[in-house]
């Protein structure tokens, strides 16, 4: 018996010595990328090192360590609601990367490669996060971000005229890139400024959805294939389609939508996928006019136009005026003014629906 105890003691000593000889960081959990953000209520079992989080899926045990960002949270009171971004450590535990009192906002990417500049005055409806901007084309909603550069003083003043350079975000909103003072009449500039403006601003509560264009889509009704099924979305005079005009089958779109009084979902904004345009010189002094129908191959970058002489390929990076049509769908007849660019392509300048 004593011999057996001696053997156990010897193995225990070897194990302790072996652990002491390991590098200092060998026993620490290695931080990894955030794998999820979970929501639940704090259990009374929670300690200074372990967060017991009660979720609809069950109790989660999450380690709290020196790398946990708990900015803004002083107490983890039992039954209090908390959001936790978690990583996986090599110690087998989930580790808390950050704790939130409110749901973290999803990351938004802004298409700064395609900015537009608008001029107007700030409405009294504006908040610290959203500018309601009165322009000659109507009221616009432009989000203010932490990265927005204000070059016109320390603060913005209501009913004062400004120039705002903005671009479309992945959340379908326009985001302010920079704001400058403006002392002249209100104008709208940019490659898409003269595309169809919405007839009126949408004030209803909107939801952002993403999907691909279905083959049954018409100028008035968008059939959108989403992960939750097919949506039927009305396109009307109030739809802002300046950043998503081409609705051919298979095109990927992001939309902000709202429920109309007719029980249909209506499109407030449509945003398509467009690549950054390279710097090209276009011979606008020698334009040509062609008429044809929109091919199903068309994208936000290139209009494939079926004419009596054959298929034409027209780039859409220089369009400055669109009339008599809100969107371009397969089979839509249009008349296009175009000109040759230094890249040997024809570039569409104006598009008119027939």
N, C-alpha and C positions, 0 to 999 in steps of 0.2 A: 504493500500500500504506500509506504514511504517512498519506495523507488518510483512508483507511478506519479506521485506528487512532485518529486524532484524533476522528472522528465517534463511535466507540464510547466513547472516554474522555469525550466531552461528554455523551452519554446517561447514562453511569454517574454523573457528577457531578450531573446533574439529578435522577436517581433518589434519590441520597443526600440531596440538599438537600430534596427533596419529602418524604421520610420524616421528616427532622428537623423539618419544619414541621407535621407531624401532631400532634394533641393527644396528651398523654402516655398516655392509656388507649386510644388507637385501635388499637394493635398487640397489646394484651393479649387473651387468650382470655376471653370473657365466660362466667361461671358460669351454669349453667342448673339446672333441677330434676333430681333424681336419676332416671335413666331405667332403671337396673337394678342389681342386686347380683350380681356374678359370683364364681365360686370357681375356684381353680386353684393351681398351684405356681409358685414364683418361679424364673425362669430365671437362669442365671449371666450372661446378657447385661445384667441390670438395672444401671442407674446411679443416681446421686443424683437425676436428673431424669426418667428413664423407667423404668417398671416393665414388664418383659417377663413376661407371665403365661401359662403354659402351661395351656390348658383342653381339655376333650374336643373342643371345636369348632375348636381351633387356637390359635396364638400371638396374644395380644392385646398391643398397645402402649398403655400408659396413662401419661399425664403425671402427675408428682408436682410439686406447686407449694406455694406458701405457704398456700394455702387447704385443703390436705389435712390431715384430722384423723387422726393416727397415734397417738393416745393408747393406751398399753399395748403398743405395738410399737416395740422399740428397734433390731432388726436384721431386714433382709429377706434371710435366708440362702437360698442356692440350694437348691431342692427343698423349701423349707418351704411349708406350706399357708397360704393367705390368702384372705379374702373382701374384695371391694372394691365399694363403692358408687360408681358412675360417673355423671358428667354429660358433656354434650357441649359443647365450646367452639367459638367461631367461628373457631378456628385449624385446624379439621379433626381435632383430636385428641380422644380420650376423656380426661377428667380424673378423677383419684381424689378423691372427696369425703371418703371415710372408709375406713380399713383396719381389718379385724377379724381376730382369731385364730380366733374361733369364729363360727358362723353367727349373724347378728343375729336377735333375736327379733321375730316379726311384731307389728305394732302391734295392741293390743287396745282396743276401745271398751267402756265400761261403762255400762249403762243406769241411770244415777243418778236418772232420773225415776221409777223404780219400785223403791225400796229396800225391804228387809225387815230386821227386827231379830230376832236370835236370841240366846239366853242359854244358857250352858253352861260347860264347863271344857275347857281345852286338853290334848289327849292327848300322851303321850310320843312318839308317832309323828311329831309336828309337826317341820317343818324351817323354815329361814329364809324359804322361799318359799311353803310350804303349811302351813296350820293344819288339823289334824285335830281337830274340835270336837265334843265329846260333849254332845248336847242330849237333852231328854226325847223327841224324835222319832227319835233315832238319831244315828249319827256323820255329820257333815258335813265336806266338804273345801272350805276357803275360802282363796283365794290372797291373799298379802300383796303389795302393790304399793309402789313408792316414794312414792306419794301417800297411802297409808293413814295416817290420823291416829290416833295412840295417845294417848288422853287419860287414861290410868290409870297413869302413871309412865313411866320411861325405857324399861323393858323389860317383856316379858310373862313371866309365871311359869307353869310347868307345873302342872296340877291346880288352878289358881285360876279362880274364876268370873268371867266377863266378859259384857258386852253387846256384840255385834258388829252394826253396821249394814252390810249388804252388798247387792250388786246383781249381776245376771247380766252376764257379759262376752260379747263376740263369740266368744270361744274356748270357750263353753258352761260355763265355770267360774263359781262365785260369787267375787266379789272384795270384800275388806274395804274399806269406805269409812272407817269410824271404829271404834275400840275403846274401851269405857269400863268402869270397875270396876262390879261387880255383886255384891250381898251377899244377894240373896233367892233363892227357888227358881227353877229353870230354867223358862223359858217361851219361846214362839215367838210373835212378833207380826208384823203386816204384812198387806197386802191378800190375800196368797196363802198365809198361814201355815197355814190349815186345809184347803188343797187336798190331794189325796192325797200323803202323804209316802211315800218309798220304803220298802219293807219292811226292807231292809238296805242298808248301804253297799256300793258296788261297789269291789272292791280290784284288779280286773284292769287290765292296761294298756289305756288307751283311746286312740282316734284321733278327731279332730274331722272331721266331714264336713258338707257343706251341699248342699241341693237343694230340690226341690219335691215335694209330696205327689202320689202317683199315684192314679188313680181306683179301683184295686183294694184300697186300704188298708182294713183292718179294725181292730177294737179290739186285736187280738193281733198283727197283722203290718202294719208300715209299708212301703209300696212307695215308695221315694224315688228320684226321677229326678235323677241327678247328671251332671256333665260326663263322667264315665267310664262311664256306663251306669246301669241301674236296680239299686238295692240292695234286698234284702229284709231288714228289720230287725225283730227280735222285740221286742214291748213286753210286759214282765212286771212282777211285783210290785216288783222292785227299780228300775224306771225312775222317774226324777224328772221328772214331766211338769208340774210346777207353773207353769213359764214357757212351756209350749207344749202346751196341751191340745187345741186345735182342729186336727184333722187332716183338713180337707176338701180336695178336689182343687185343686191349683195353689198351695196355701199354701207360702211359703218357710220353711224350717227350717234350724237349725244343731243338730247332735247330737254328743255324744261317744258312741262305740260301742266295743264289745269283742267278741271272738270267744268264744262260749259252748262248753260241752262238747258241745253238740248240733251243732257246726260252723256254726251260724247266727251272724250278727252280732246283738248285743243292744244296745238303747238304754240307756245309763246316764243321760243327761240329754237333754231335748228343749227347745229354745228357739225360740219363734216370734217373729214380727214384731208388735210392739205399739206404738201411739202413746201419747204422754204424755196422761194423763187430766187434764181441766180440773177445777177446784174446783167441785163441785156439791153442793147440799144435797139429801138423799134422805129422803123421809117414811117412815122405817122403822116408824113407829107404825101405818101403814095398809098392810100387805103384802097381796099376793094370790098365789095359787098356780095355776099353769097346767101342763098336760101336753101334750106334743107330740113331734115328731121333728125332729132337727137338719137344717136345710137345707144344701145344698152351698155356698150363698153365705156361710156363716158364716166369721168371721175371729176372731183373738185379741181384737179390739175389740168385735165385735157378734155376738150369737147370733141367727140367723134361725130362728124356731121355727114349724114347720107344725102348727097345731092344728085342731080341728074347726070353729072359728069363723073360720079363715083364718090368714095369716102374721102372727106377732108379731115385733117388732124389740126386742131386749133388749141393753142395753149390759153389758159384762163388766168394768167398772172397779171394781165394789164387791163382787165375790164373796168371801165369807169362809168358805164351807164347800162342799166337793164330796164326795159319797159314792157308793159303788157303781159308780164308773166311773173309769178311769185317764185316758182321752182321750175326746174327742167326735168322732165320725165321722159322715158323711152317713147319715141314716136311723136314727140312734141315738135311742131313746125316752127322754125325761127328764122329770122333774117339777121345775119351777123356782119358787122363791119370789122375788117381785120387788116393787119399789115405785117410785112415781113420783118423778122428780128435778126440781129447779128448772129444768132444761134441757128439760122436757116429755117426756123419754124415760123409758121403763121401764128400771130397772137390776136386773139379776139379783143376788140376795143369796145364795141357796143353790141348788145343782144336785144332783139325786139321779138316778142311773141306774136305769131300770126293767127 
